[in-house]
């Protein structure tokens, strides 16, 4: 496993609990040491991990990092043991295709395998993984994939397709949360209790994961601990807009969502939990129109 941060660590822990032999690498030596204490071995670099394991997972924060880890001077492409590379990061179609092209030249199979459920889902074993790769490669990696997720889908043969689906999923989550916050703040302005509003919405047609889970367990409770950073959500929705533009489909609503999350990141909320988008939107209260 390369990348053992907020998402990668719980994924690595699940592999250890499933009795896989595991080598790990991360730029943070403390994160590596923690997993070594749990039974993993330490790799000196991405190349080092790929020289001791036939199947290598990666869970990384950005397209640039993913490309460097895969194809850079000490990247997995130079490993001597690797046969399959499972890229679980959310990096977009174009970046995934570049990585696939580079690895295929060295006879290394790439599985485009993003996961949905976030760090809390990873810790609890409630993750959905959707994979785009040739069927034979998917079936070969399936036992290890089931070591980290409880719901597994083969969505296509071409690496990059799962990225498009993951970006669509993440955009829907961010859009639902953003709009739910705006509307709950609206009804609060009319004197209705927020918790009551959420209960009504969840019994009605406006419900979504944002209202059924994020609002109830994170915002109304005051926890604000989904485990995922706002900056990562901002990156994902921006990638979704780029993908929609590339495919020539309408994306005006997606564009508005991306601008909102980018504004929150730019104004200093990027390192906060993504549920803190509530604080940012709450601070954007529009002035009431003057009485006629």
C-alpha positions in Angstrom: 0.0 0.0 0.0 1.4 3.4 -1.1 -0.2 6.3 0.8 -1.3 5.5 4.3 -3.0 8.8 5.3 -6.6 9.5 6.1 -7.9 6.9 3.6 -4.9 4.7 3.1 -4.3 3.8 6.7 -7.7 2.2 7.3 -7.4 0.4 4.0 -4.0 -0.9 5.0 -5.4 -2.0 8.4 -8.2 -4.0 6.6 -5.6 -5.8 4.5 -3.6 -6.7 7.6 -6.7 -8.0 9.4 -7.5 -10.1 6.3 -4.1 -11.7 6.8 -2.4 -10.3 3.7 1.4 -9.7 3.9 1.7 -6.0 3.5 4.5 -3.5 2.7 3.7 0.2 3.1 5.2 3.5 2.0 4.3 7.1 2.8 6.1 10.4 2.8 5.2 10.6 6.5 7.5 8.2 8.4 5.3 8.2 11.5 2.4 6.9 9.5 4.6 4.1 8.2 6.0 3.3 11.7 2.4 3.0 13.0 1.5 0.3 10.5 4.9 -1.5 11.0 3.9 -1.8 14.6 0.7 -3.4 13.5 2.5 -6.0 11.4 3.3 -4.4 8.1 6.8 -4.0 6.6 8.3 -0.7 5.5 9.1 0.1 1.9 11.8 2.7 1.2 10.0 4.2 -1.8 7.2 3.4 -4.2 9.8 1.4 -6.2 10.8 -0.5 -3.1 7.2 -1.5 -2.4 6.8 -2.6 -6.0 9.9 -4.7 -5.8 8.6 -6.8 -3.0 4.9 -7.2 -3.9 3.1 -8.4 -7.1 0.0 -6.4 -6.3 0.4 -2.8 -5.2 -2.4 -0.5 -4.0 -2.1 3.3 -4.0 -4.3 5.8 -2.2 -3.0 9.3 -2.8 -4.2 13.0 -2.5 -3.9 14.4 -6.0 -3.3 13.6 -9.7 0.2 15.1 -9.6 1.2 12.8 -6.7 -0.4 9.8 -8.2 1.5 10.3 -11.5 4.8 10.8 -9.7 4.3 7.7 -7.5 3.4 5.6 -10.6 5.8 6.9 -13.2 8.5 9.0 -11.4 12.2 8.2 -11.0 11.5 6.0 -7.9 8.0 5.1 -9.0 6.3 1.7 -9.1 7.1 1.4 -12.8 10.6 0.6 -11.8 9.6 -2.2 -9.4 10.9 -5.7 -10.0 8.0 -7.7 -8.6 4.9 -5.8 -9.5 2.3 -7.3 -11.9 -0.8 -5.3 -11.0 -1.2 -1.7 -9.8 -4.5 -0.8 -8.1 -5.0 3.0 -8.2 -7.7 3.9 -5.6 -7.2 7.6 -5.7 -9.6 10.1 -7.3 -7.5 11.6 -10.0 -9.7 11.9 -13.2 -9.8 10.1 -16.5 -6.8 11.9 -18.2 -4.4 11.2 -15.4 -5.5 7.6 -15.1 -5.0 7.1 -18.8 -1.4 8.5 -18.7 -0.6 6.2 -15.8 -2.1 3.2 -17.6 -0.1 4.0 -20.8 3.1 4.2 -18.9 2.6 1.0 -16.9 1.4 -1.0 -19.9 4.7 -0.3 -21.6 6.3 -2.2 -18.8 3.7 -5.0 -18.8 2.1 -3.8 -15.5 -1.6 -4.0 -15.4 -3.5 -1.0 -14.1 -6.8 -1.3 -12.2 -8.7 2.0 -11.9 -10.4 1.3 -8.6 -11.7 4.3 -6.6 -13.6 3.8 -3.4 -16.6 5.5 -1.9 -17.4 5.7 1.8 -14.7 8.0 3.1 -12.3 7.4 6.1 -15.2 6.5 8.4 -16.5 3.9 6.0 -13.0 2.5 5.5 -12.6 2.0 9.3 -16.0 0.4 9.6 -15.6 -1.8 6.6 -18.4 -0.1 4.7 -16.8 0.8 1.3 -17.9 0.6 -2.3 -15.2 0.0 -4.8 -15.8 0.2 -8.5 -13.2 -1.0 -10.9 -12.4 -0.4 -14.6 -10.0 -2.9 -15.9 -10.0 -5.9 -18.2 -12.1 -8.7 -16.7 -9.2 -11.1 -16.2 -7.2 -8.5 -14.3 -10.3 -7.7 -12.2 -10.8 -11.3 -11.3 -7.1 -11.8 -10.4 -7.2 -8.9 -8.0 -10.7 -9.6 -6.6 -9.6 -11.4 -3.4 -7.4 -8.4 -2.4 -10.1 -5.9 -3.4 -12.6 -7.7 -1.2 -10.1 -7.4 1.6 -10.7 -3.6 1.7 -14.3 -3.2 0.6 -17.6 -4.9 1.2 -19.3 -3.9 -2.1 -17.4 -4.4 -5.4 -18.4 -3.6 -8.9 -16.7 -4.2 -12.3 -17.9 -1.1 -14.2 -15.9 -1.3 -17.4 -12.8 -2.6 -19.2 -11.0 0.7 -19.7 -9.0 2.4 -17.0 -10.4 5.8 -16.5 -14.1 4.8 -16.7 -14.3 4.2 -12.9 -12.8 7.7 -12.4 -15.7 9.3 -14.3 -18.2 7.4 -12.2 -16.4 8.3 -9.0 -16.3 12.0 -10.0 -20.1 11.9 -10.7 -20.7 10.3 -7.3 -18.6 12.8 -5.4 -20.1 15.8 -7.3 -23.6 14.5 -6.3 -22.5 14.2 -2.7 -21.0 17.7 -2.6 -24.0 19.2 -4.5 -26.5 17.5 -2.2 -24.7 18.7 0.9 -24.3 22.2 -0.3 -28.0 22.6 -1.3 -29.2 20.9 1.9 -27.3 23.4 4.0 -28.7 26.3 2.0 -32.3 25.1 2.3 -32.0 24.2 6.0 -30.6 27.6 6.7 -33.5 29.1 4.8 -36.1 27.3 6.9 -34.2 28.2 10.0 -34.6 31.8 9.0 -38.3 31.2 9.1 -38.1 30.1 12.7 -38.2 26.3 12.1 -35.8 24.2 14.2 -33.0 22.7 12.1 -33.3 19.2 13.5 -37.1 19.3 12.9 -36.4 20.4 9.3 -34.0 17.5 8.8 -36.5 15.0 10.2 -39.2 16.3 7.8 -36.9 16.3 4.8 -35.8 12.7 5.6 -39.4 11.6 5.6 -40.1 13.4 2.3 -38.7 13.6 -1.2 -35.8 15.9 -0.5 -33.8 13.3 1.5 -30.3 12.3 0.5 -27.2 11.0 2.2 -26.4 14.6 3.0 -29.6 14.9 5.1 -29.8 11.3 6.3 -26.2 11.0 7.5 -23.9 14.0 7.2 -26.4 16.5 8.7 -27.6 14.2 11.5 -24.2 12.7 12.5 -21.8 15.5 11.8 -23.5 18.9 11.6 -26.3 18.8 14.0 -24.3 16.8 16.5 -21.4 19.3 16.3 -19.0 16.4 15.5 -17.7 17.7 12.1 -15.5 14.5 11.8 -16.2 12.8 8.5 -12.4 12.3 8.4 -12.2 13.8 4.9 -10.7 17.3 4.2 -12.6 20.0 2.5 -9.7 20.6 0.1 -10.0 17.0 -1.2 -13.8 17.5 -1.8 -13.0 20.7 -3.6 -10.4 18.9 -5.8 -12.9 16.2 -6.7 -15.7 18.6 -7.8 -13.3 20.6 -9.8 -12.2 17.4 -11.6 -15.8 16.5 -12.2 -16.4 19.9 -13.9 -13.3 19.3 -16.1 -14.6 15.9 -17.0 -18.1 17.1 -17.9 -16.5 19.8 -20.1 -14.2 17.3 -21.8 -17.2 15.1 -22.6 -19.3 18.0 -23.8 -22.2 17.6 -21.4 -24.1 20.3 -19.6 -22.5 21.2 -16.2 -23.8 24.6 -15.1 -25.0 23.3 -11.8 -21.8 21.3 -11.3 -19.8 24.5 -12.1 -21.7 26.4 -9.4 -21.0 23.7 -6.8 -17.3 23.7 -7.7 -17.0 27.5 -7.4 -18.7 27.3 -3.9 -16.3 24.7 -2.6 -13.2 26.4 -4.2 -14.3 29.6 -2.5 -14.4 27.8 0.9 -11.0 26.4 0.3 -9.5 29.7 -0.9 -10.8 31.4 2.2 -9.0 29.1 4.6 -11.3 26.2 5.1 -9.3 23.7 3.0 -7.7 21.9 5.9 -11.0 21.6 7.8 -13.3 18.6 7.7 -15.5 18.7 4.6 -18.6 19.0 6.8 -17.4 22.5 7.8 -18.7 23.7 4.4 -21.7 24.3 6.7 -19.8 27.1 8.5 -18.7 28.6 5.2 -22.2 28.7 3.7 -23.7 29.9 7.0 -21.4 32.9 6.8 -22.6 33.8 3.3 -26.1 34.9 4.4 -27.5 37.1 1.8 -29.0 40.4 2.9 -32.8 40.6 3.0 -34.4 42.8 0.4 -35.5 46.2 1.6 -39.2 46.6 2.3 -41.1 48.1 -0.6 
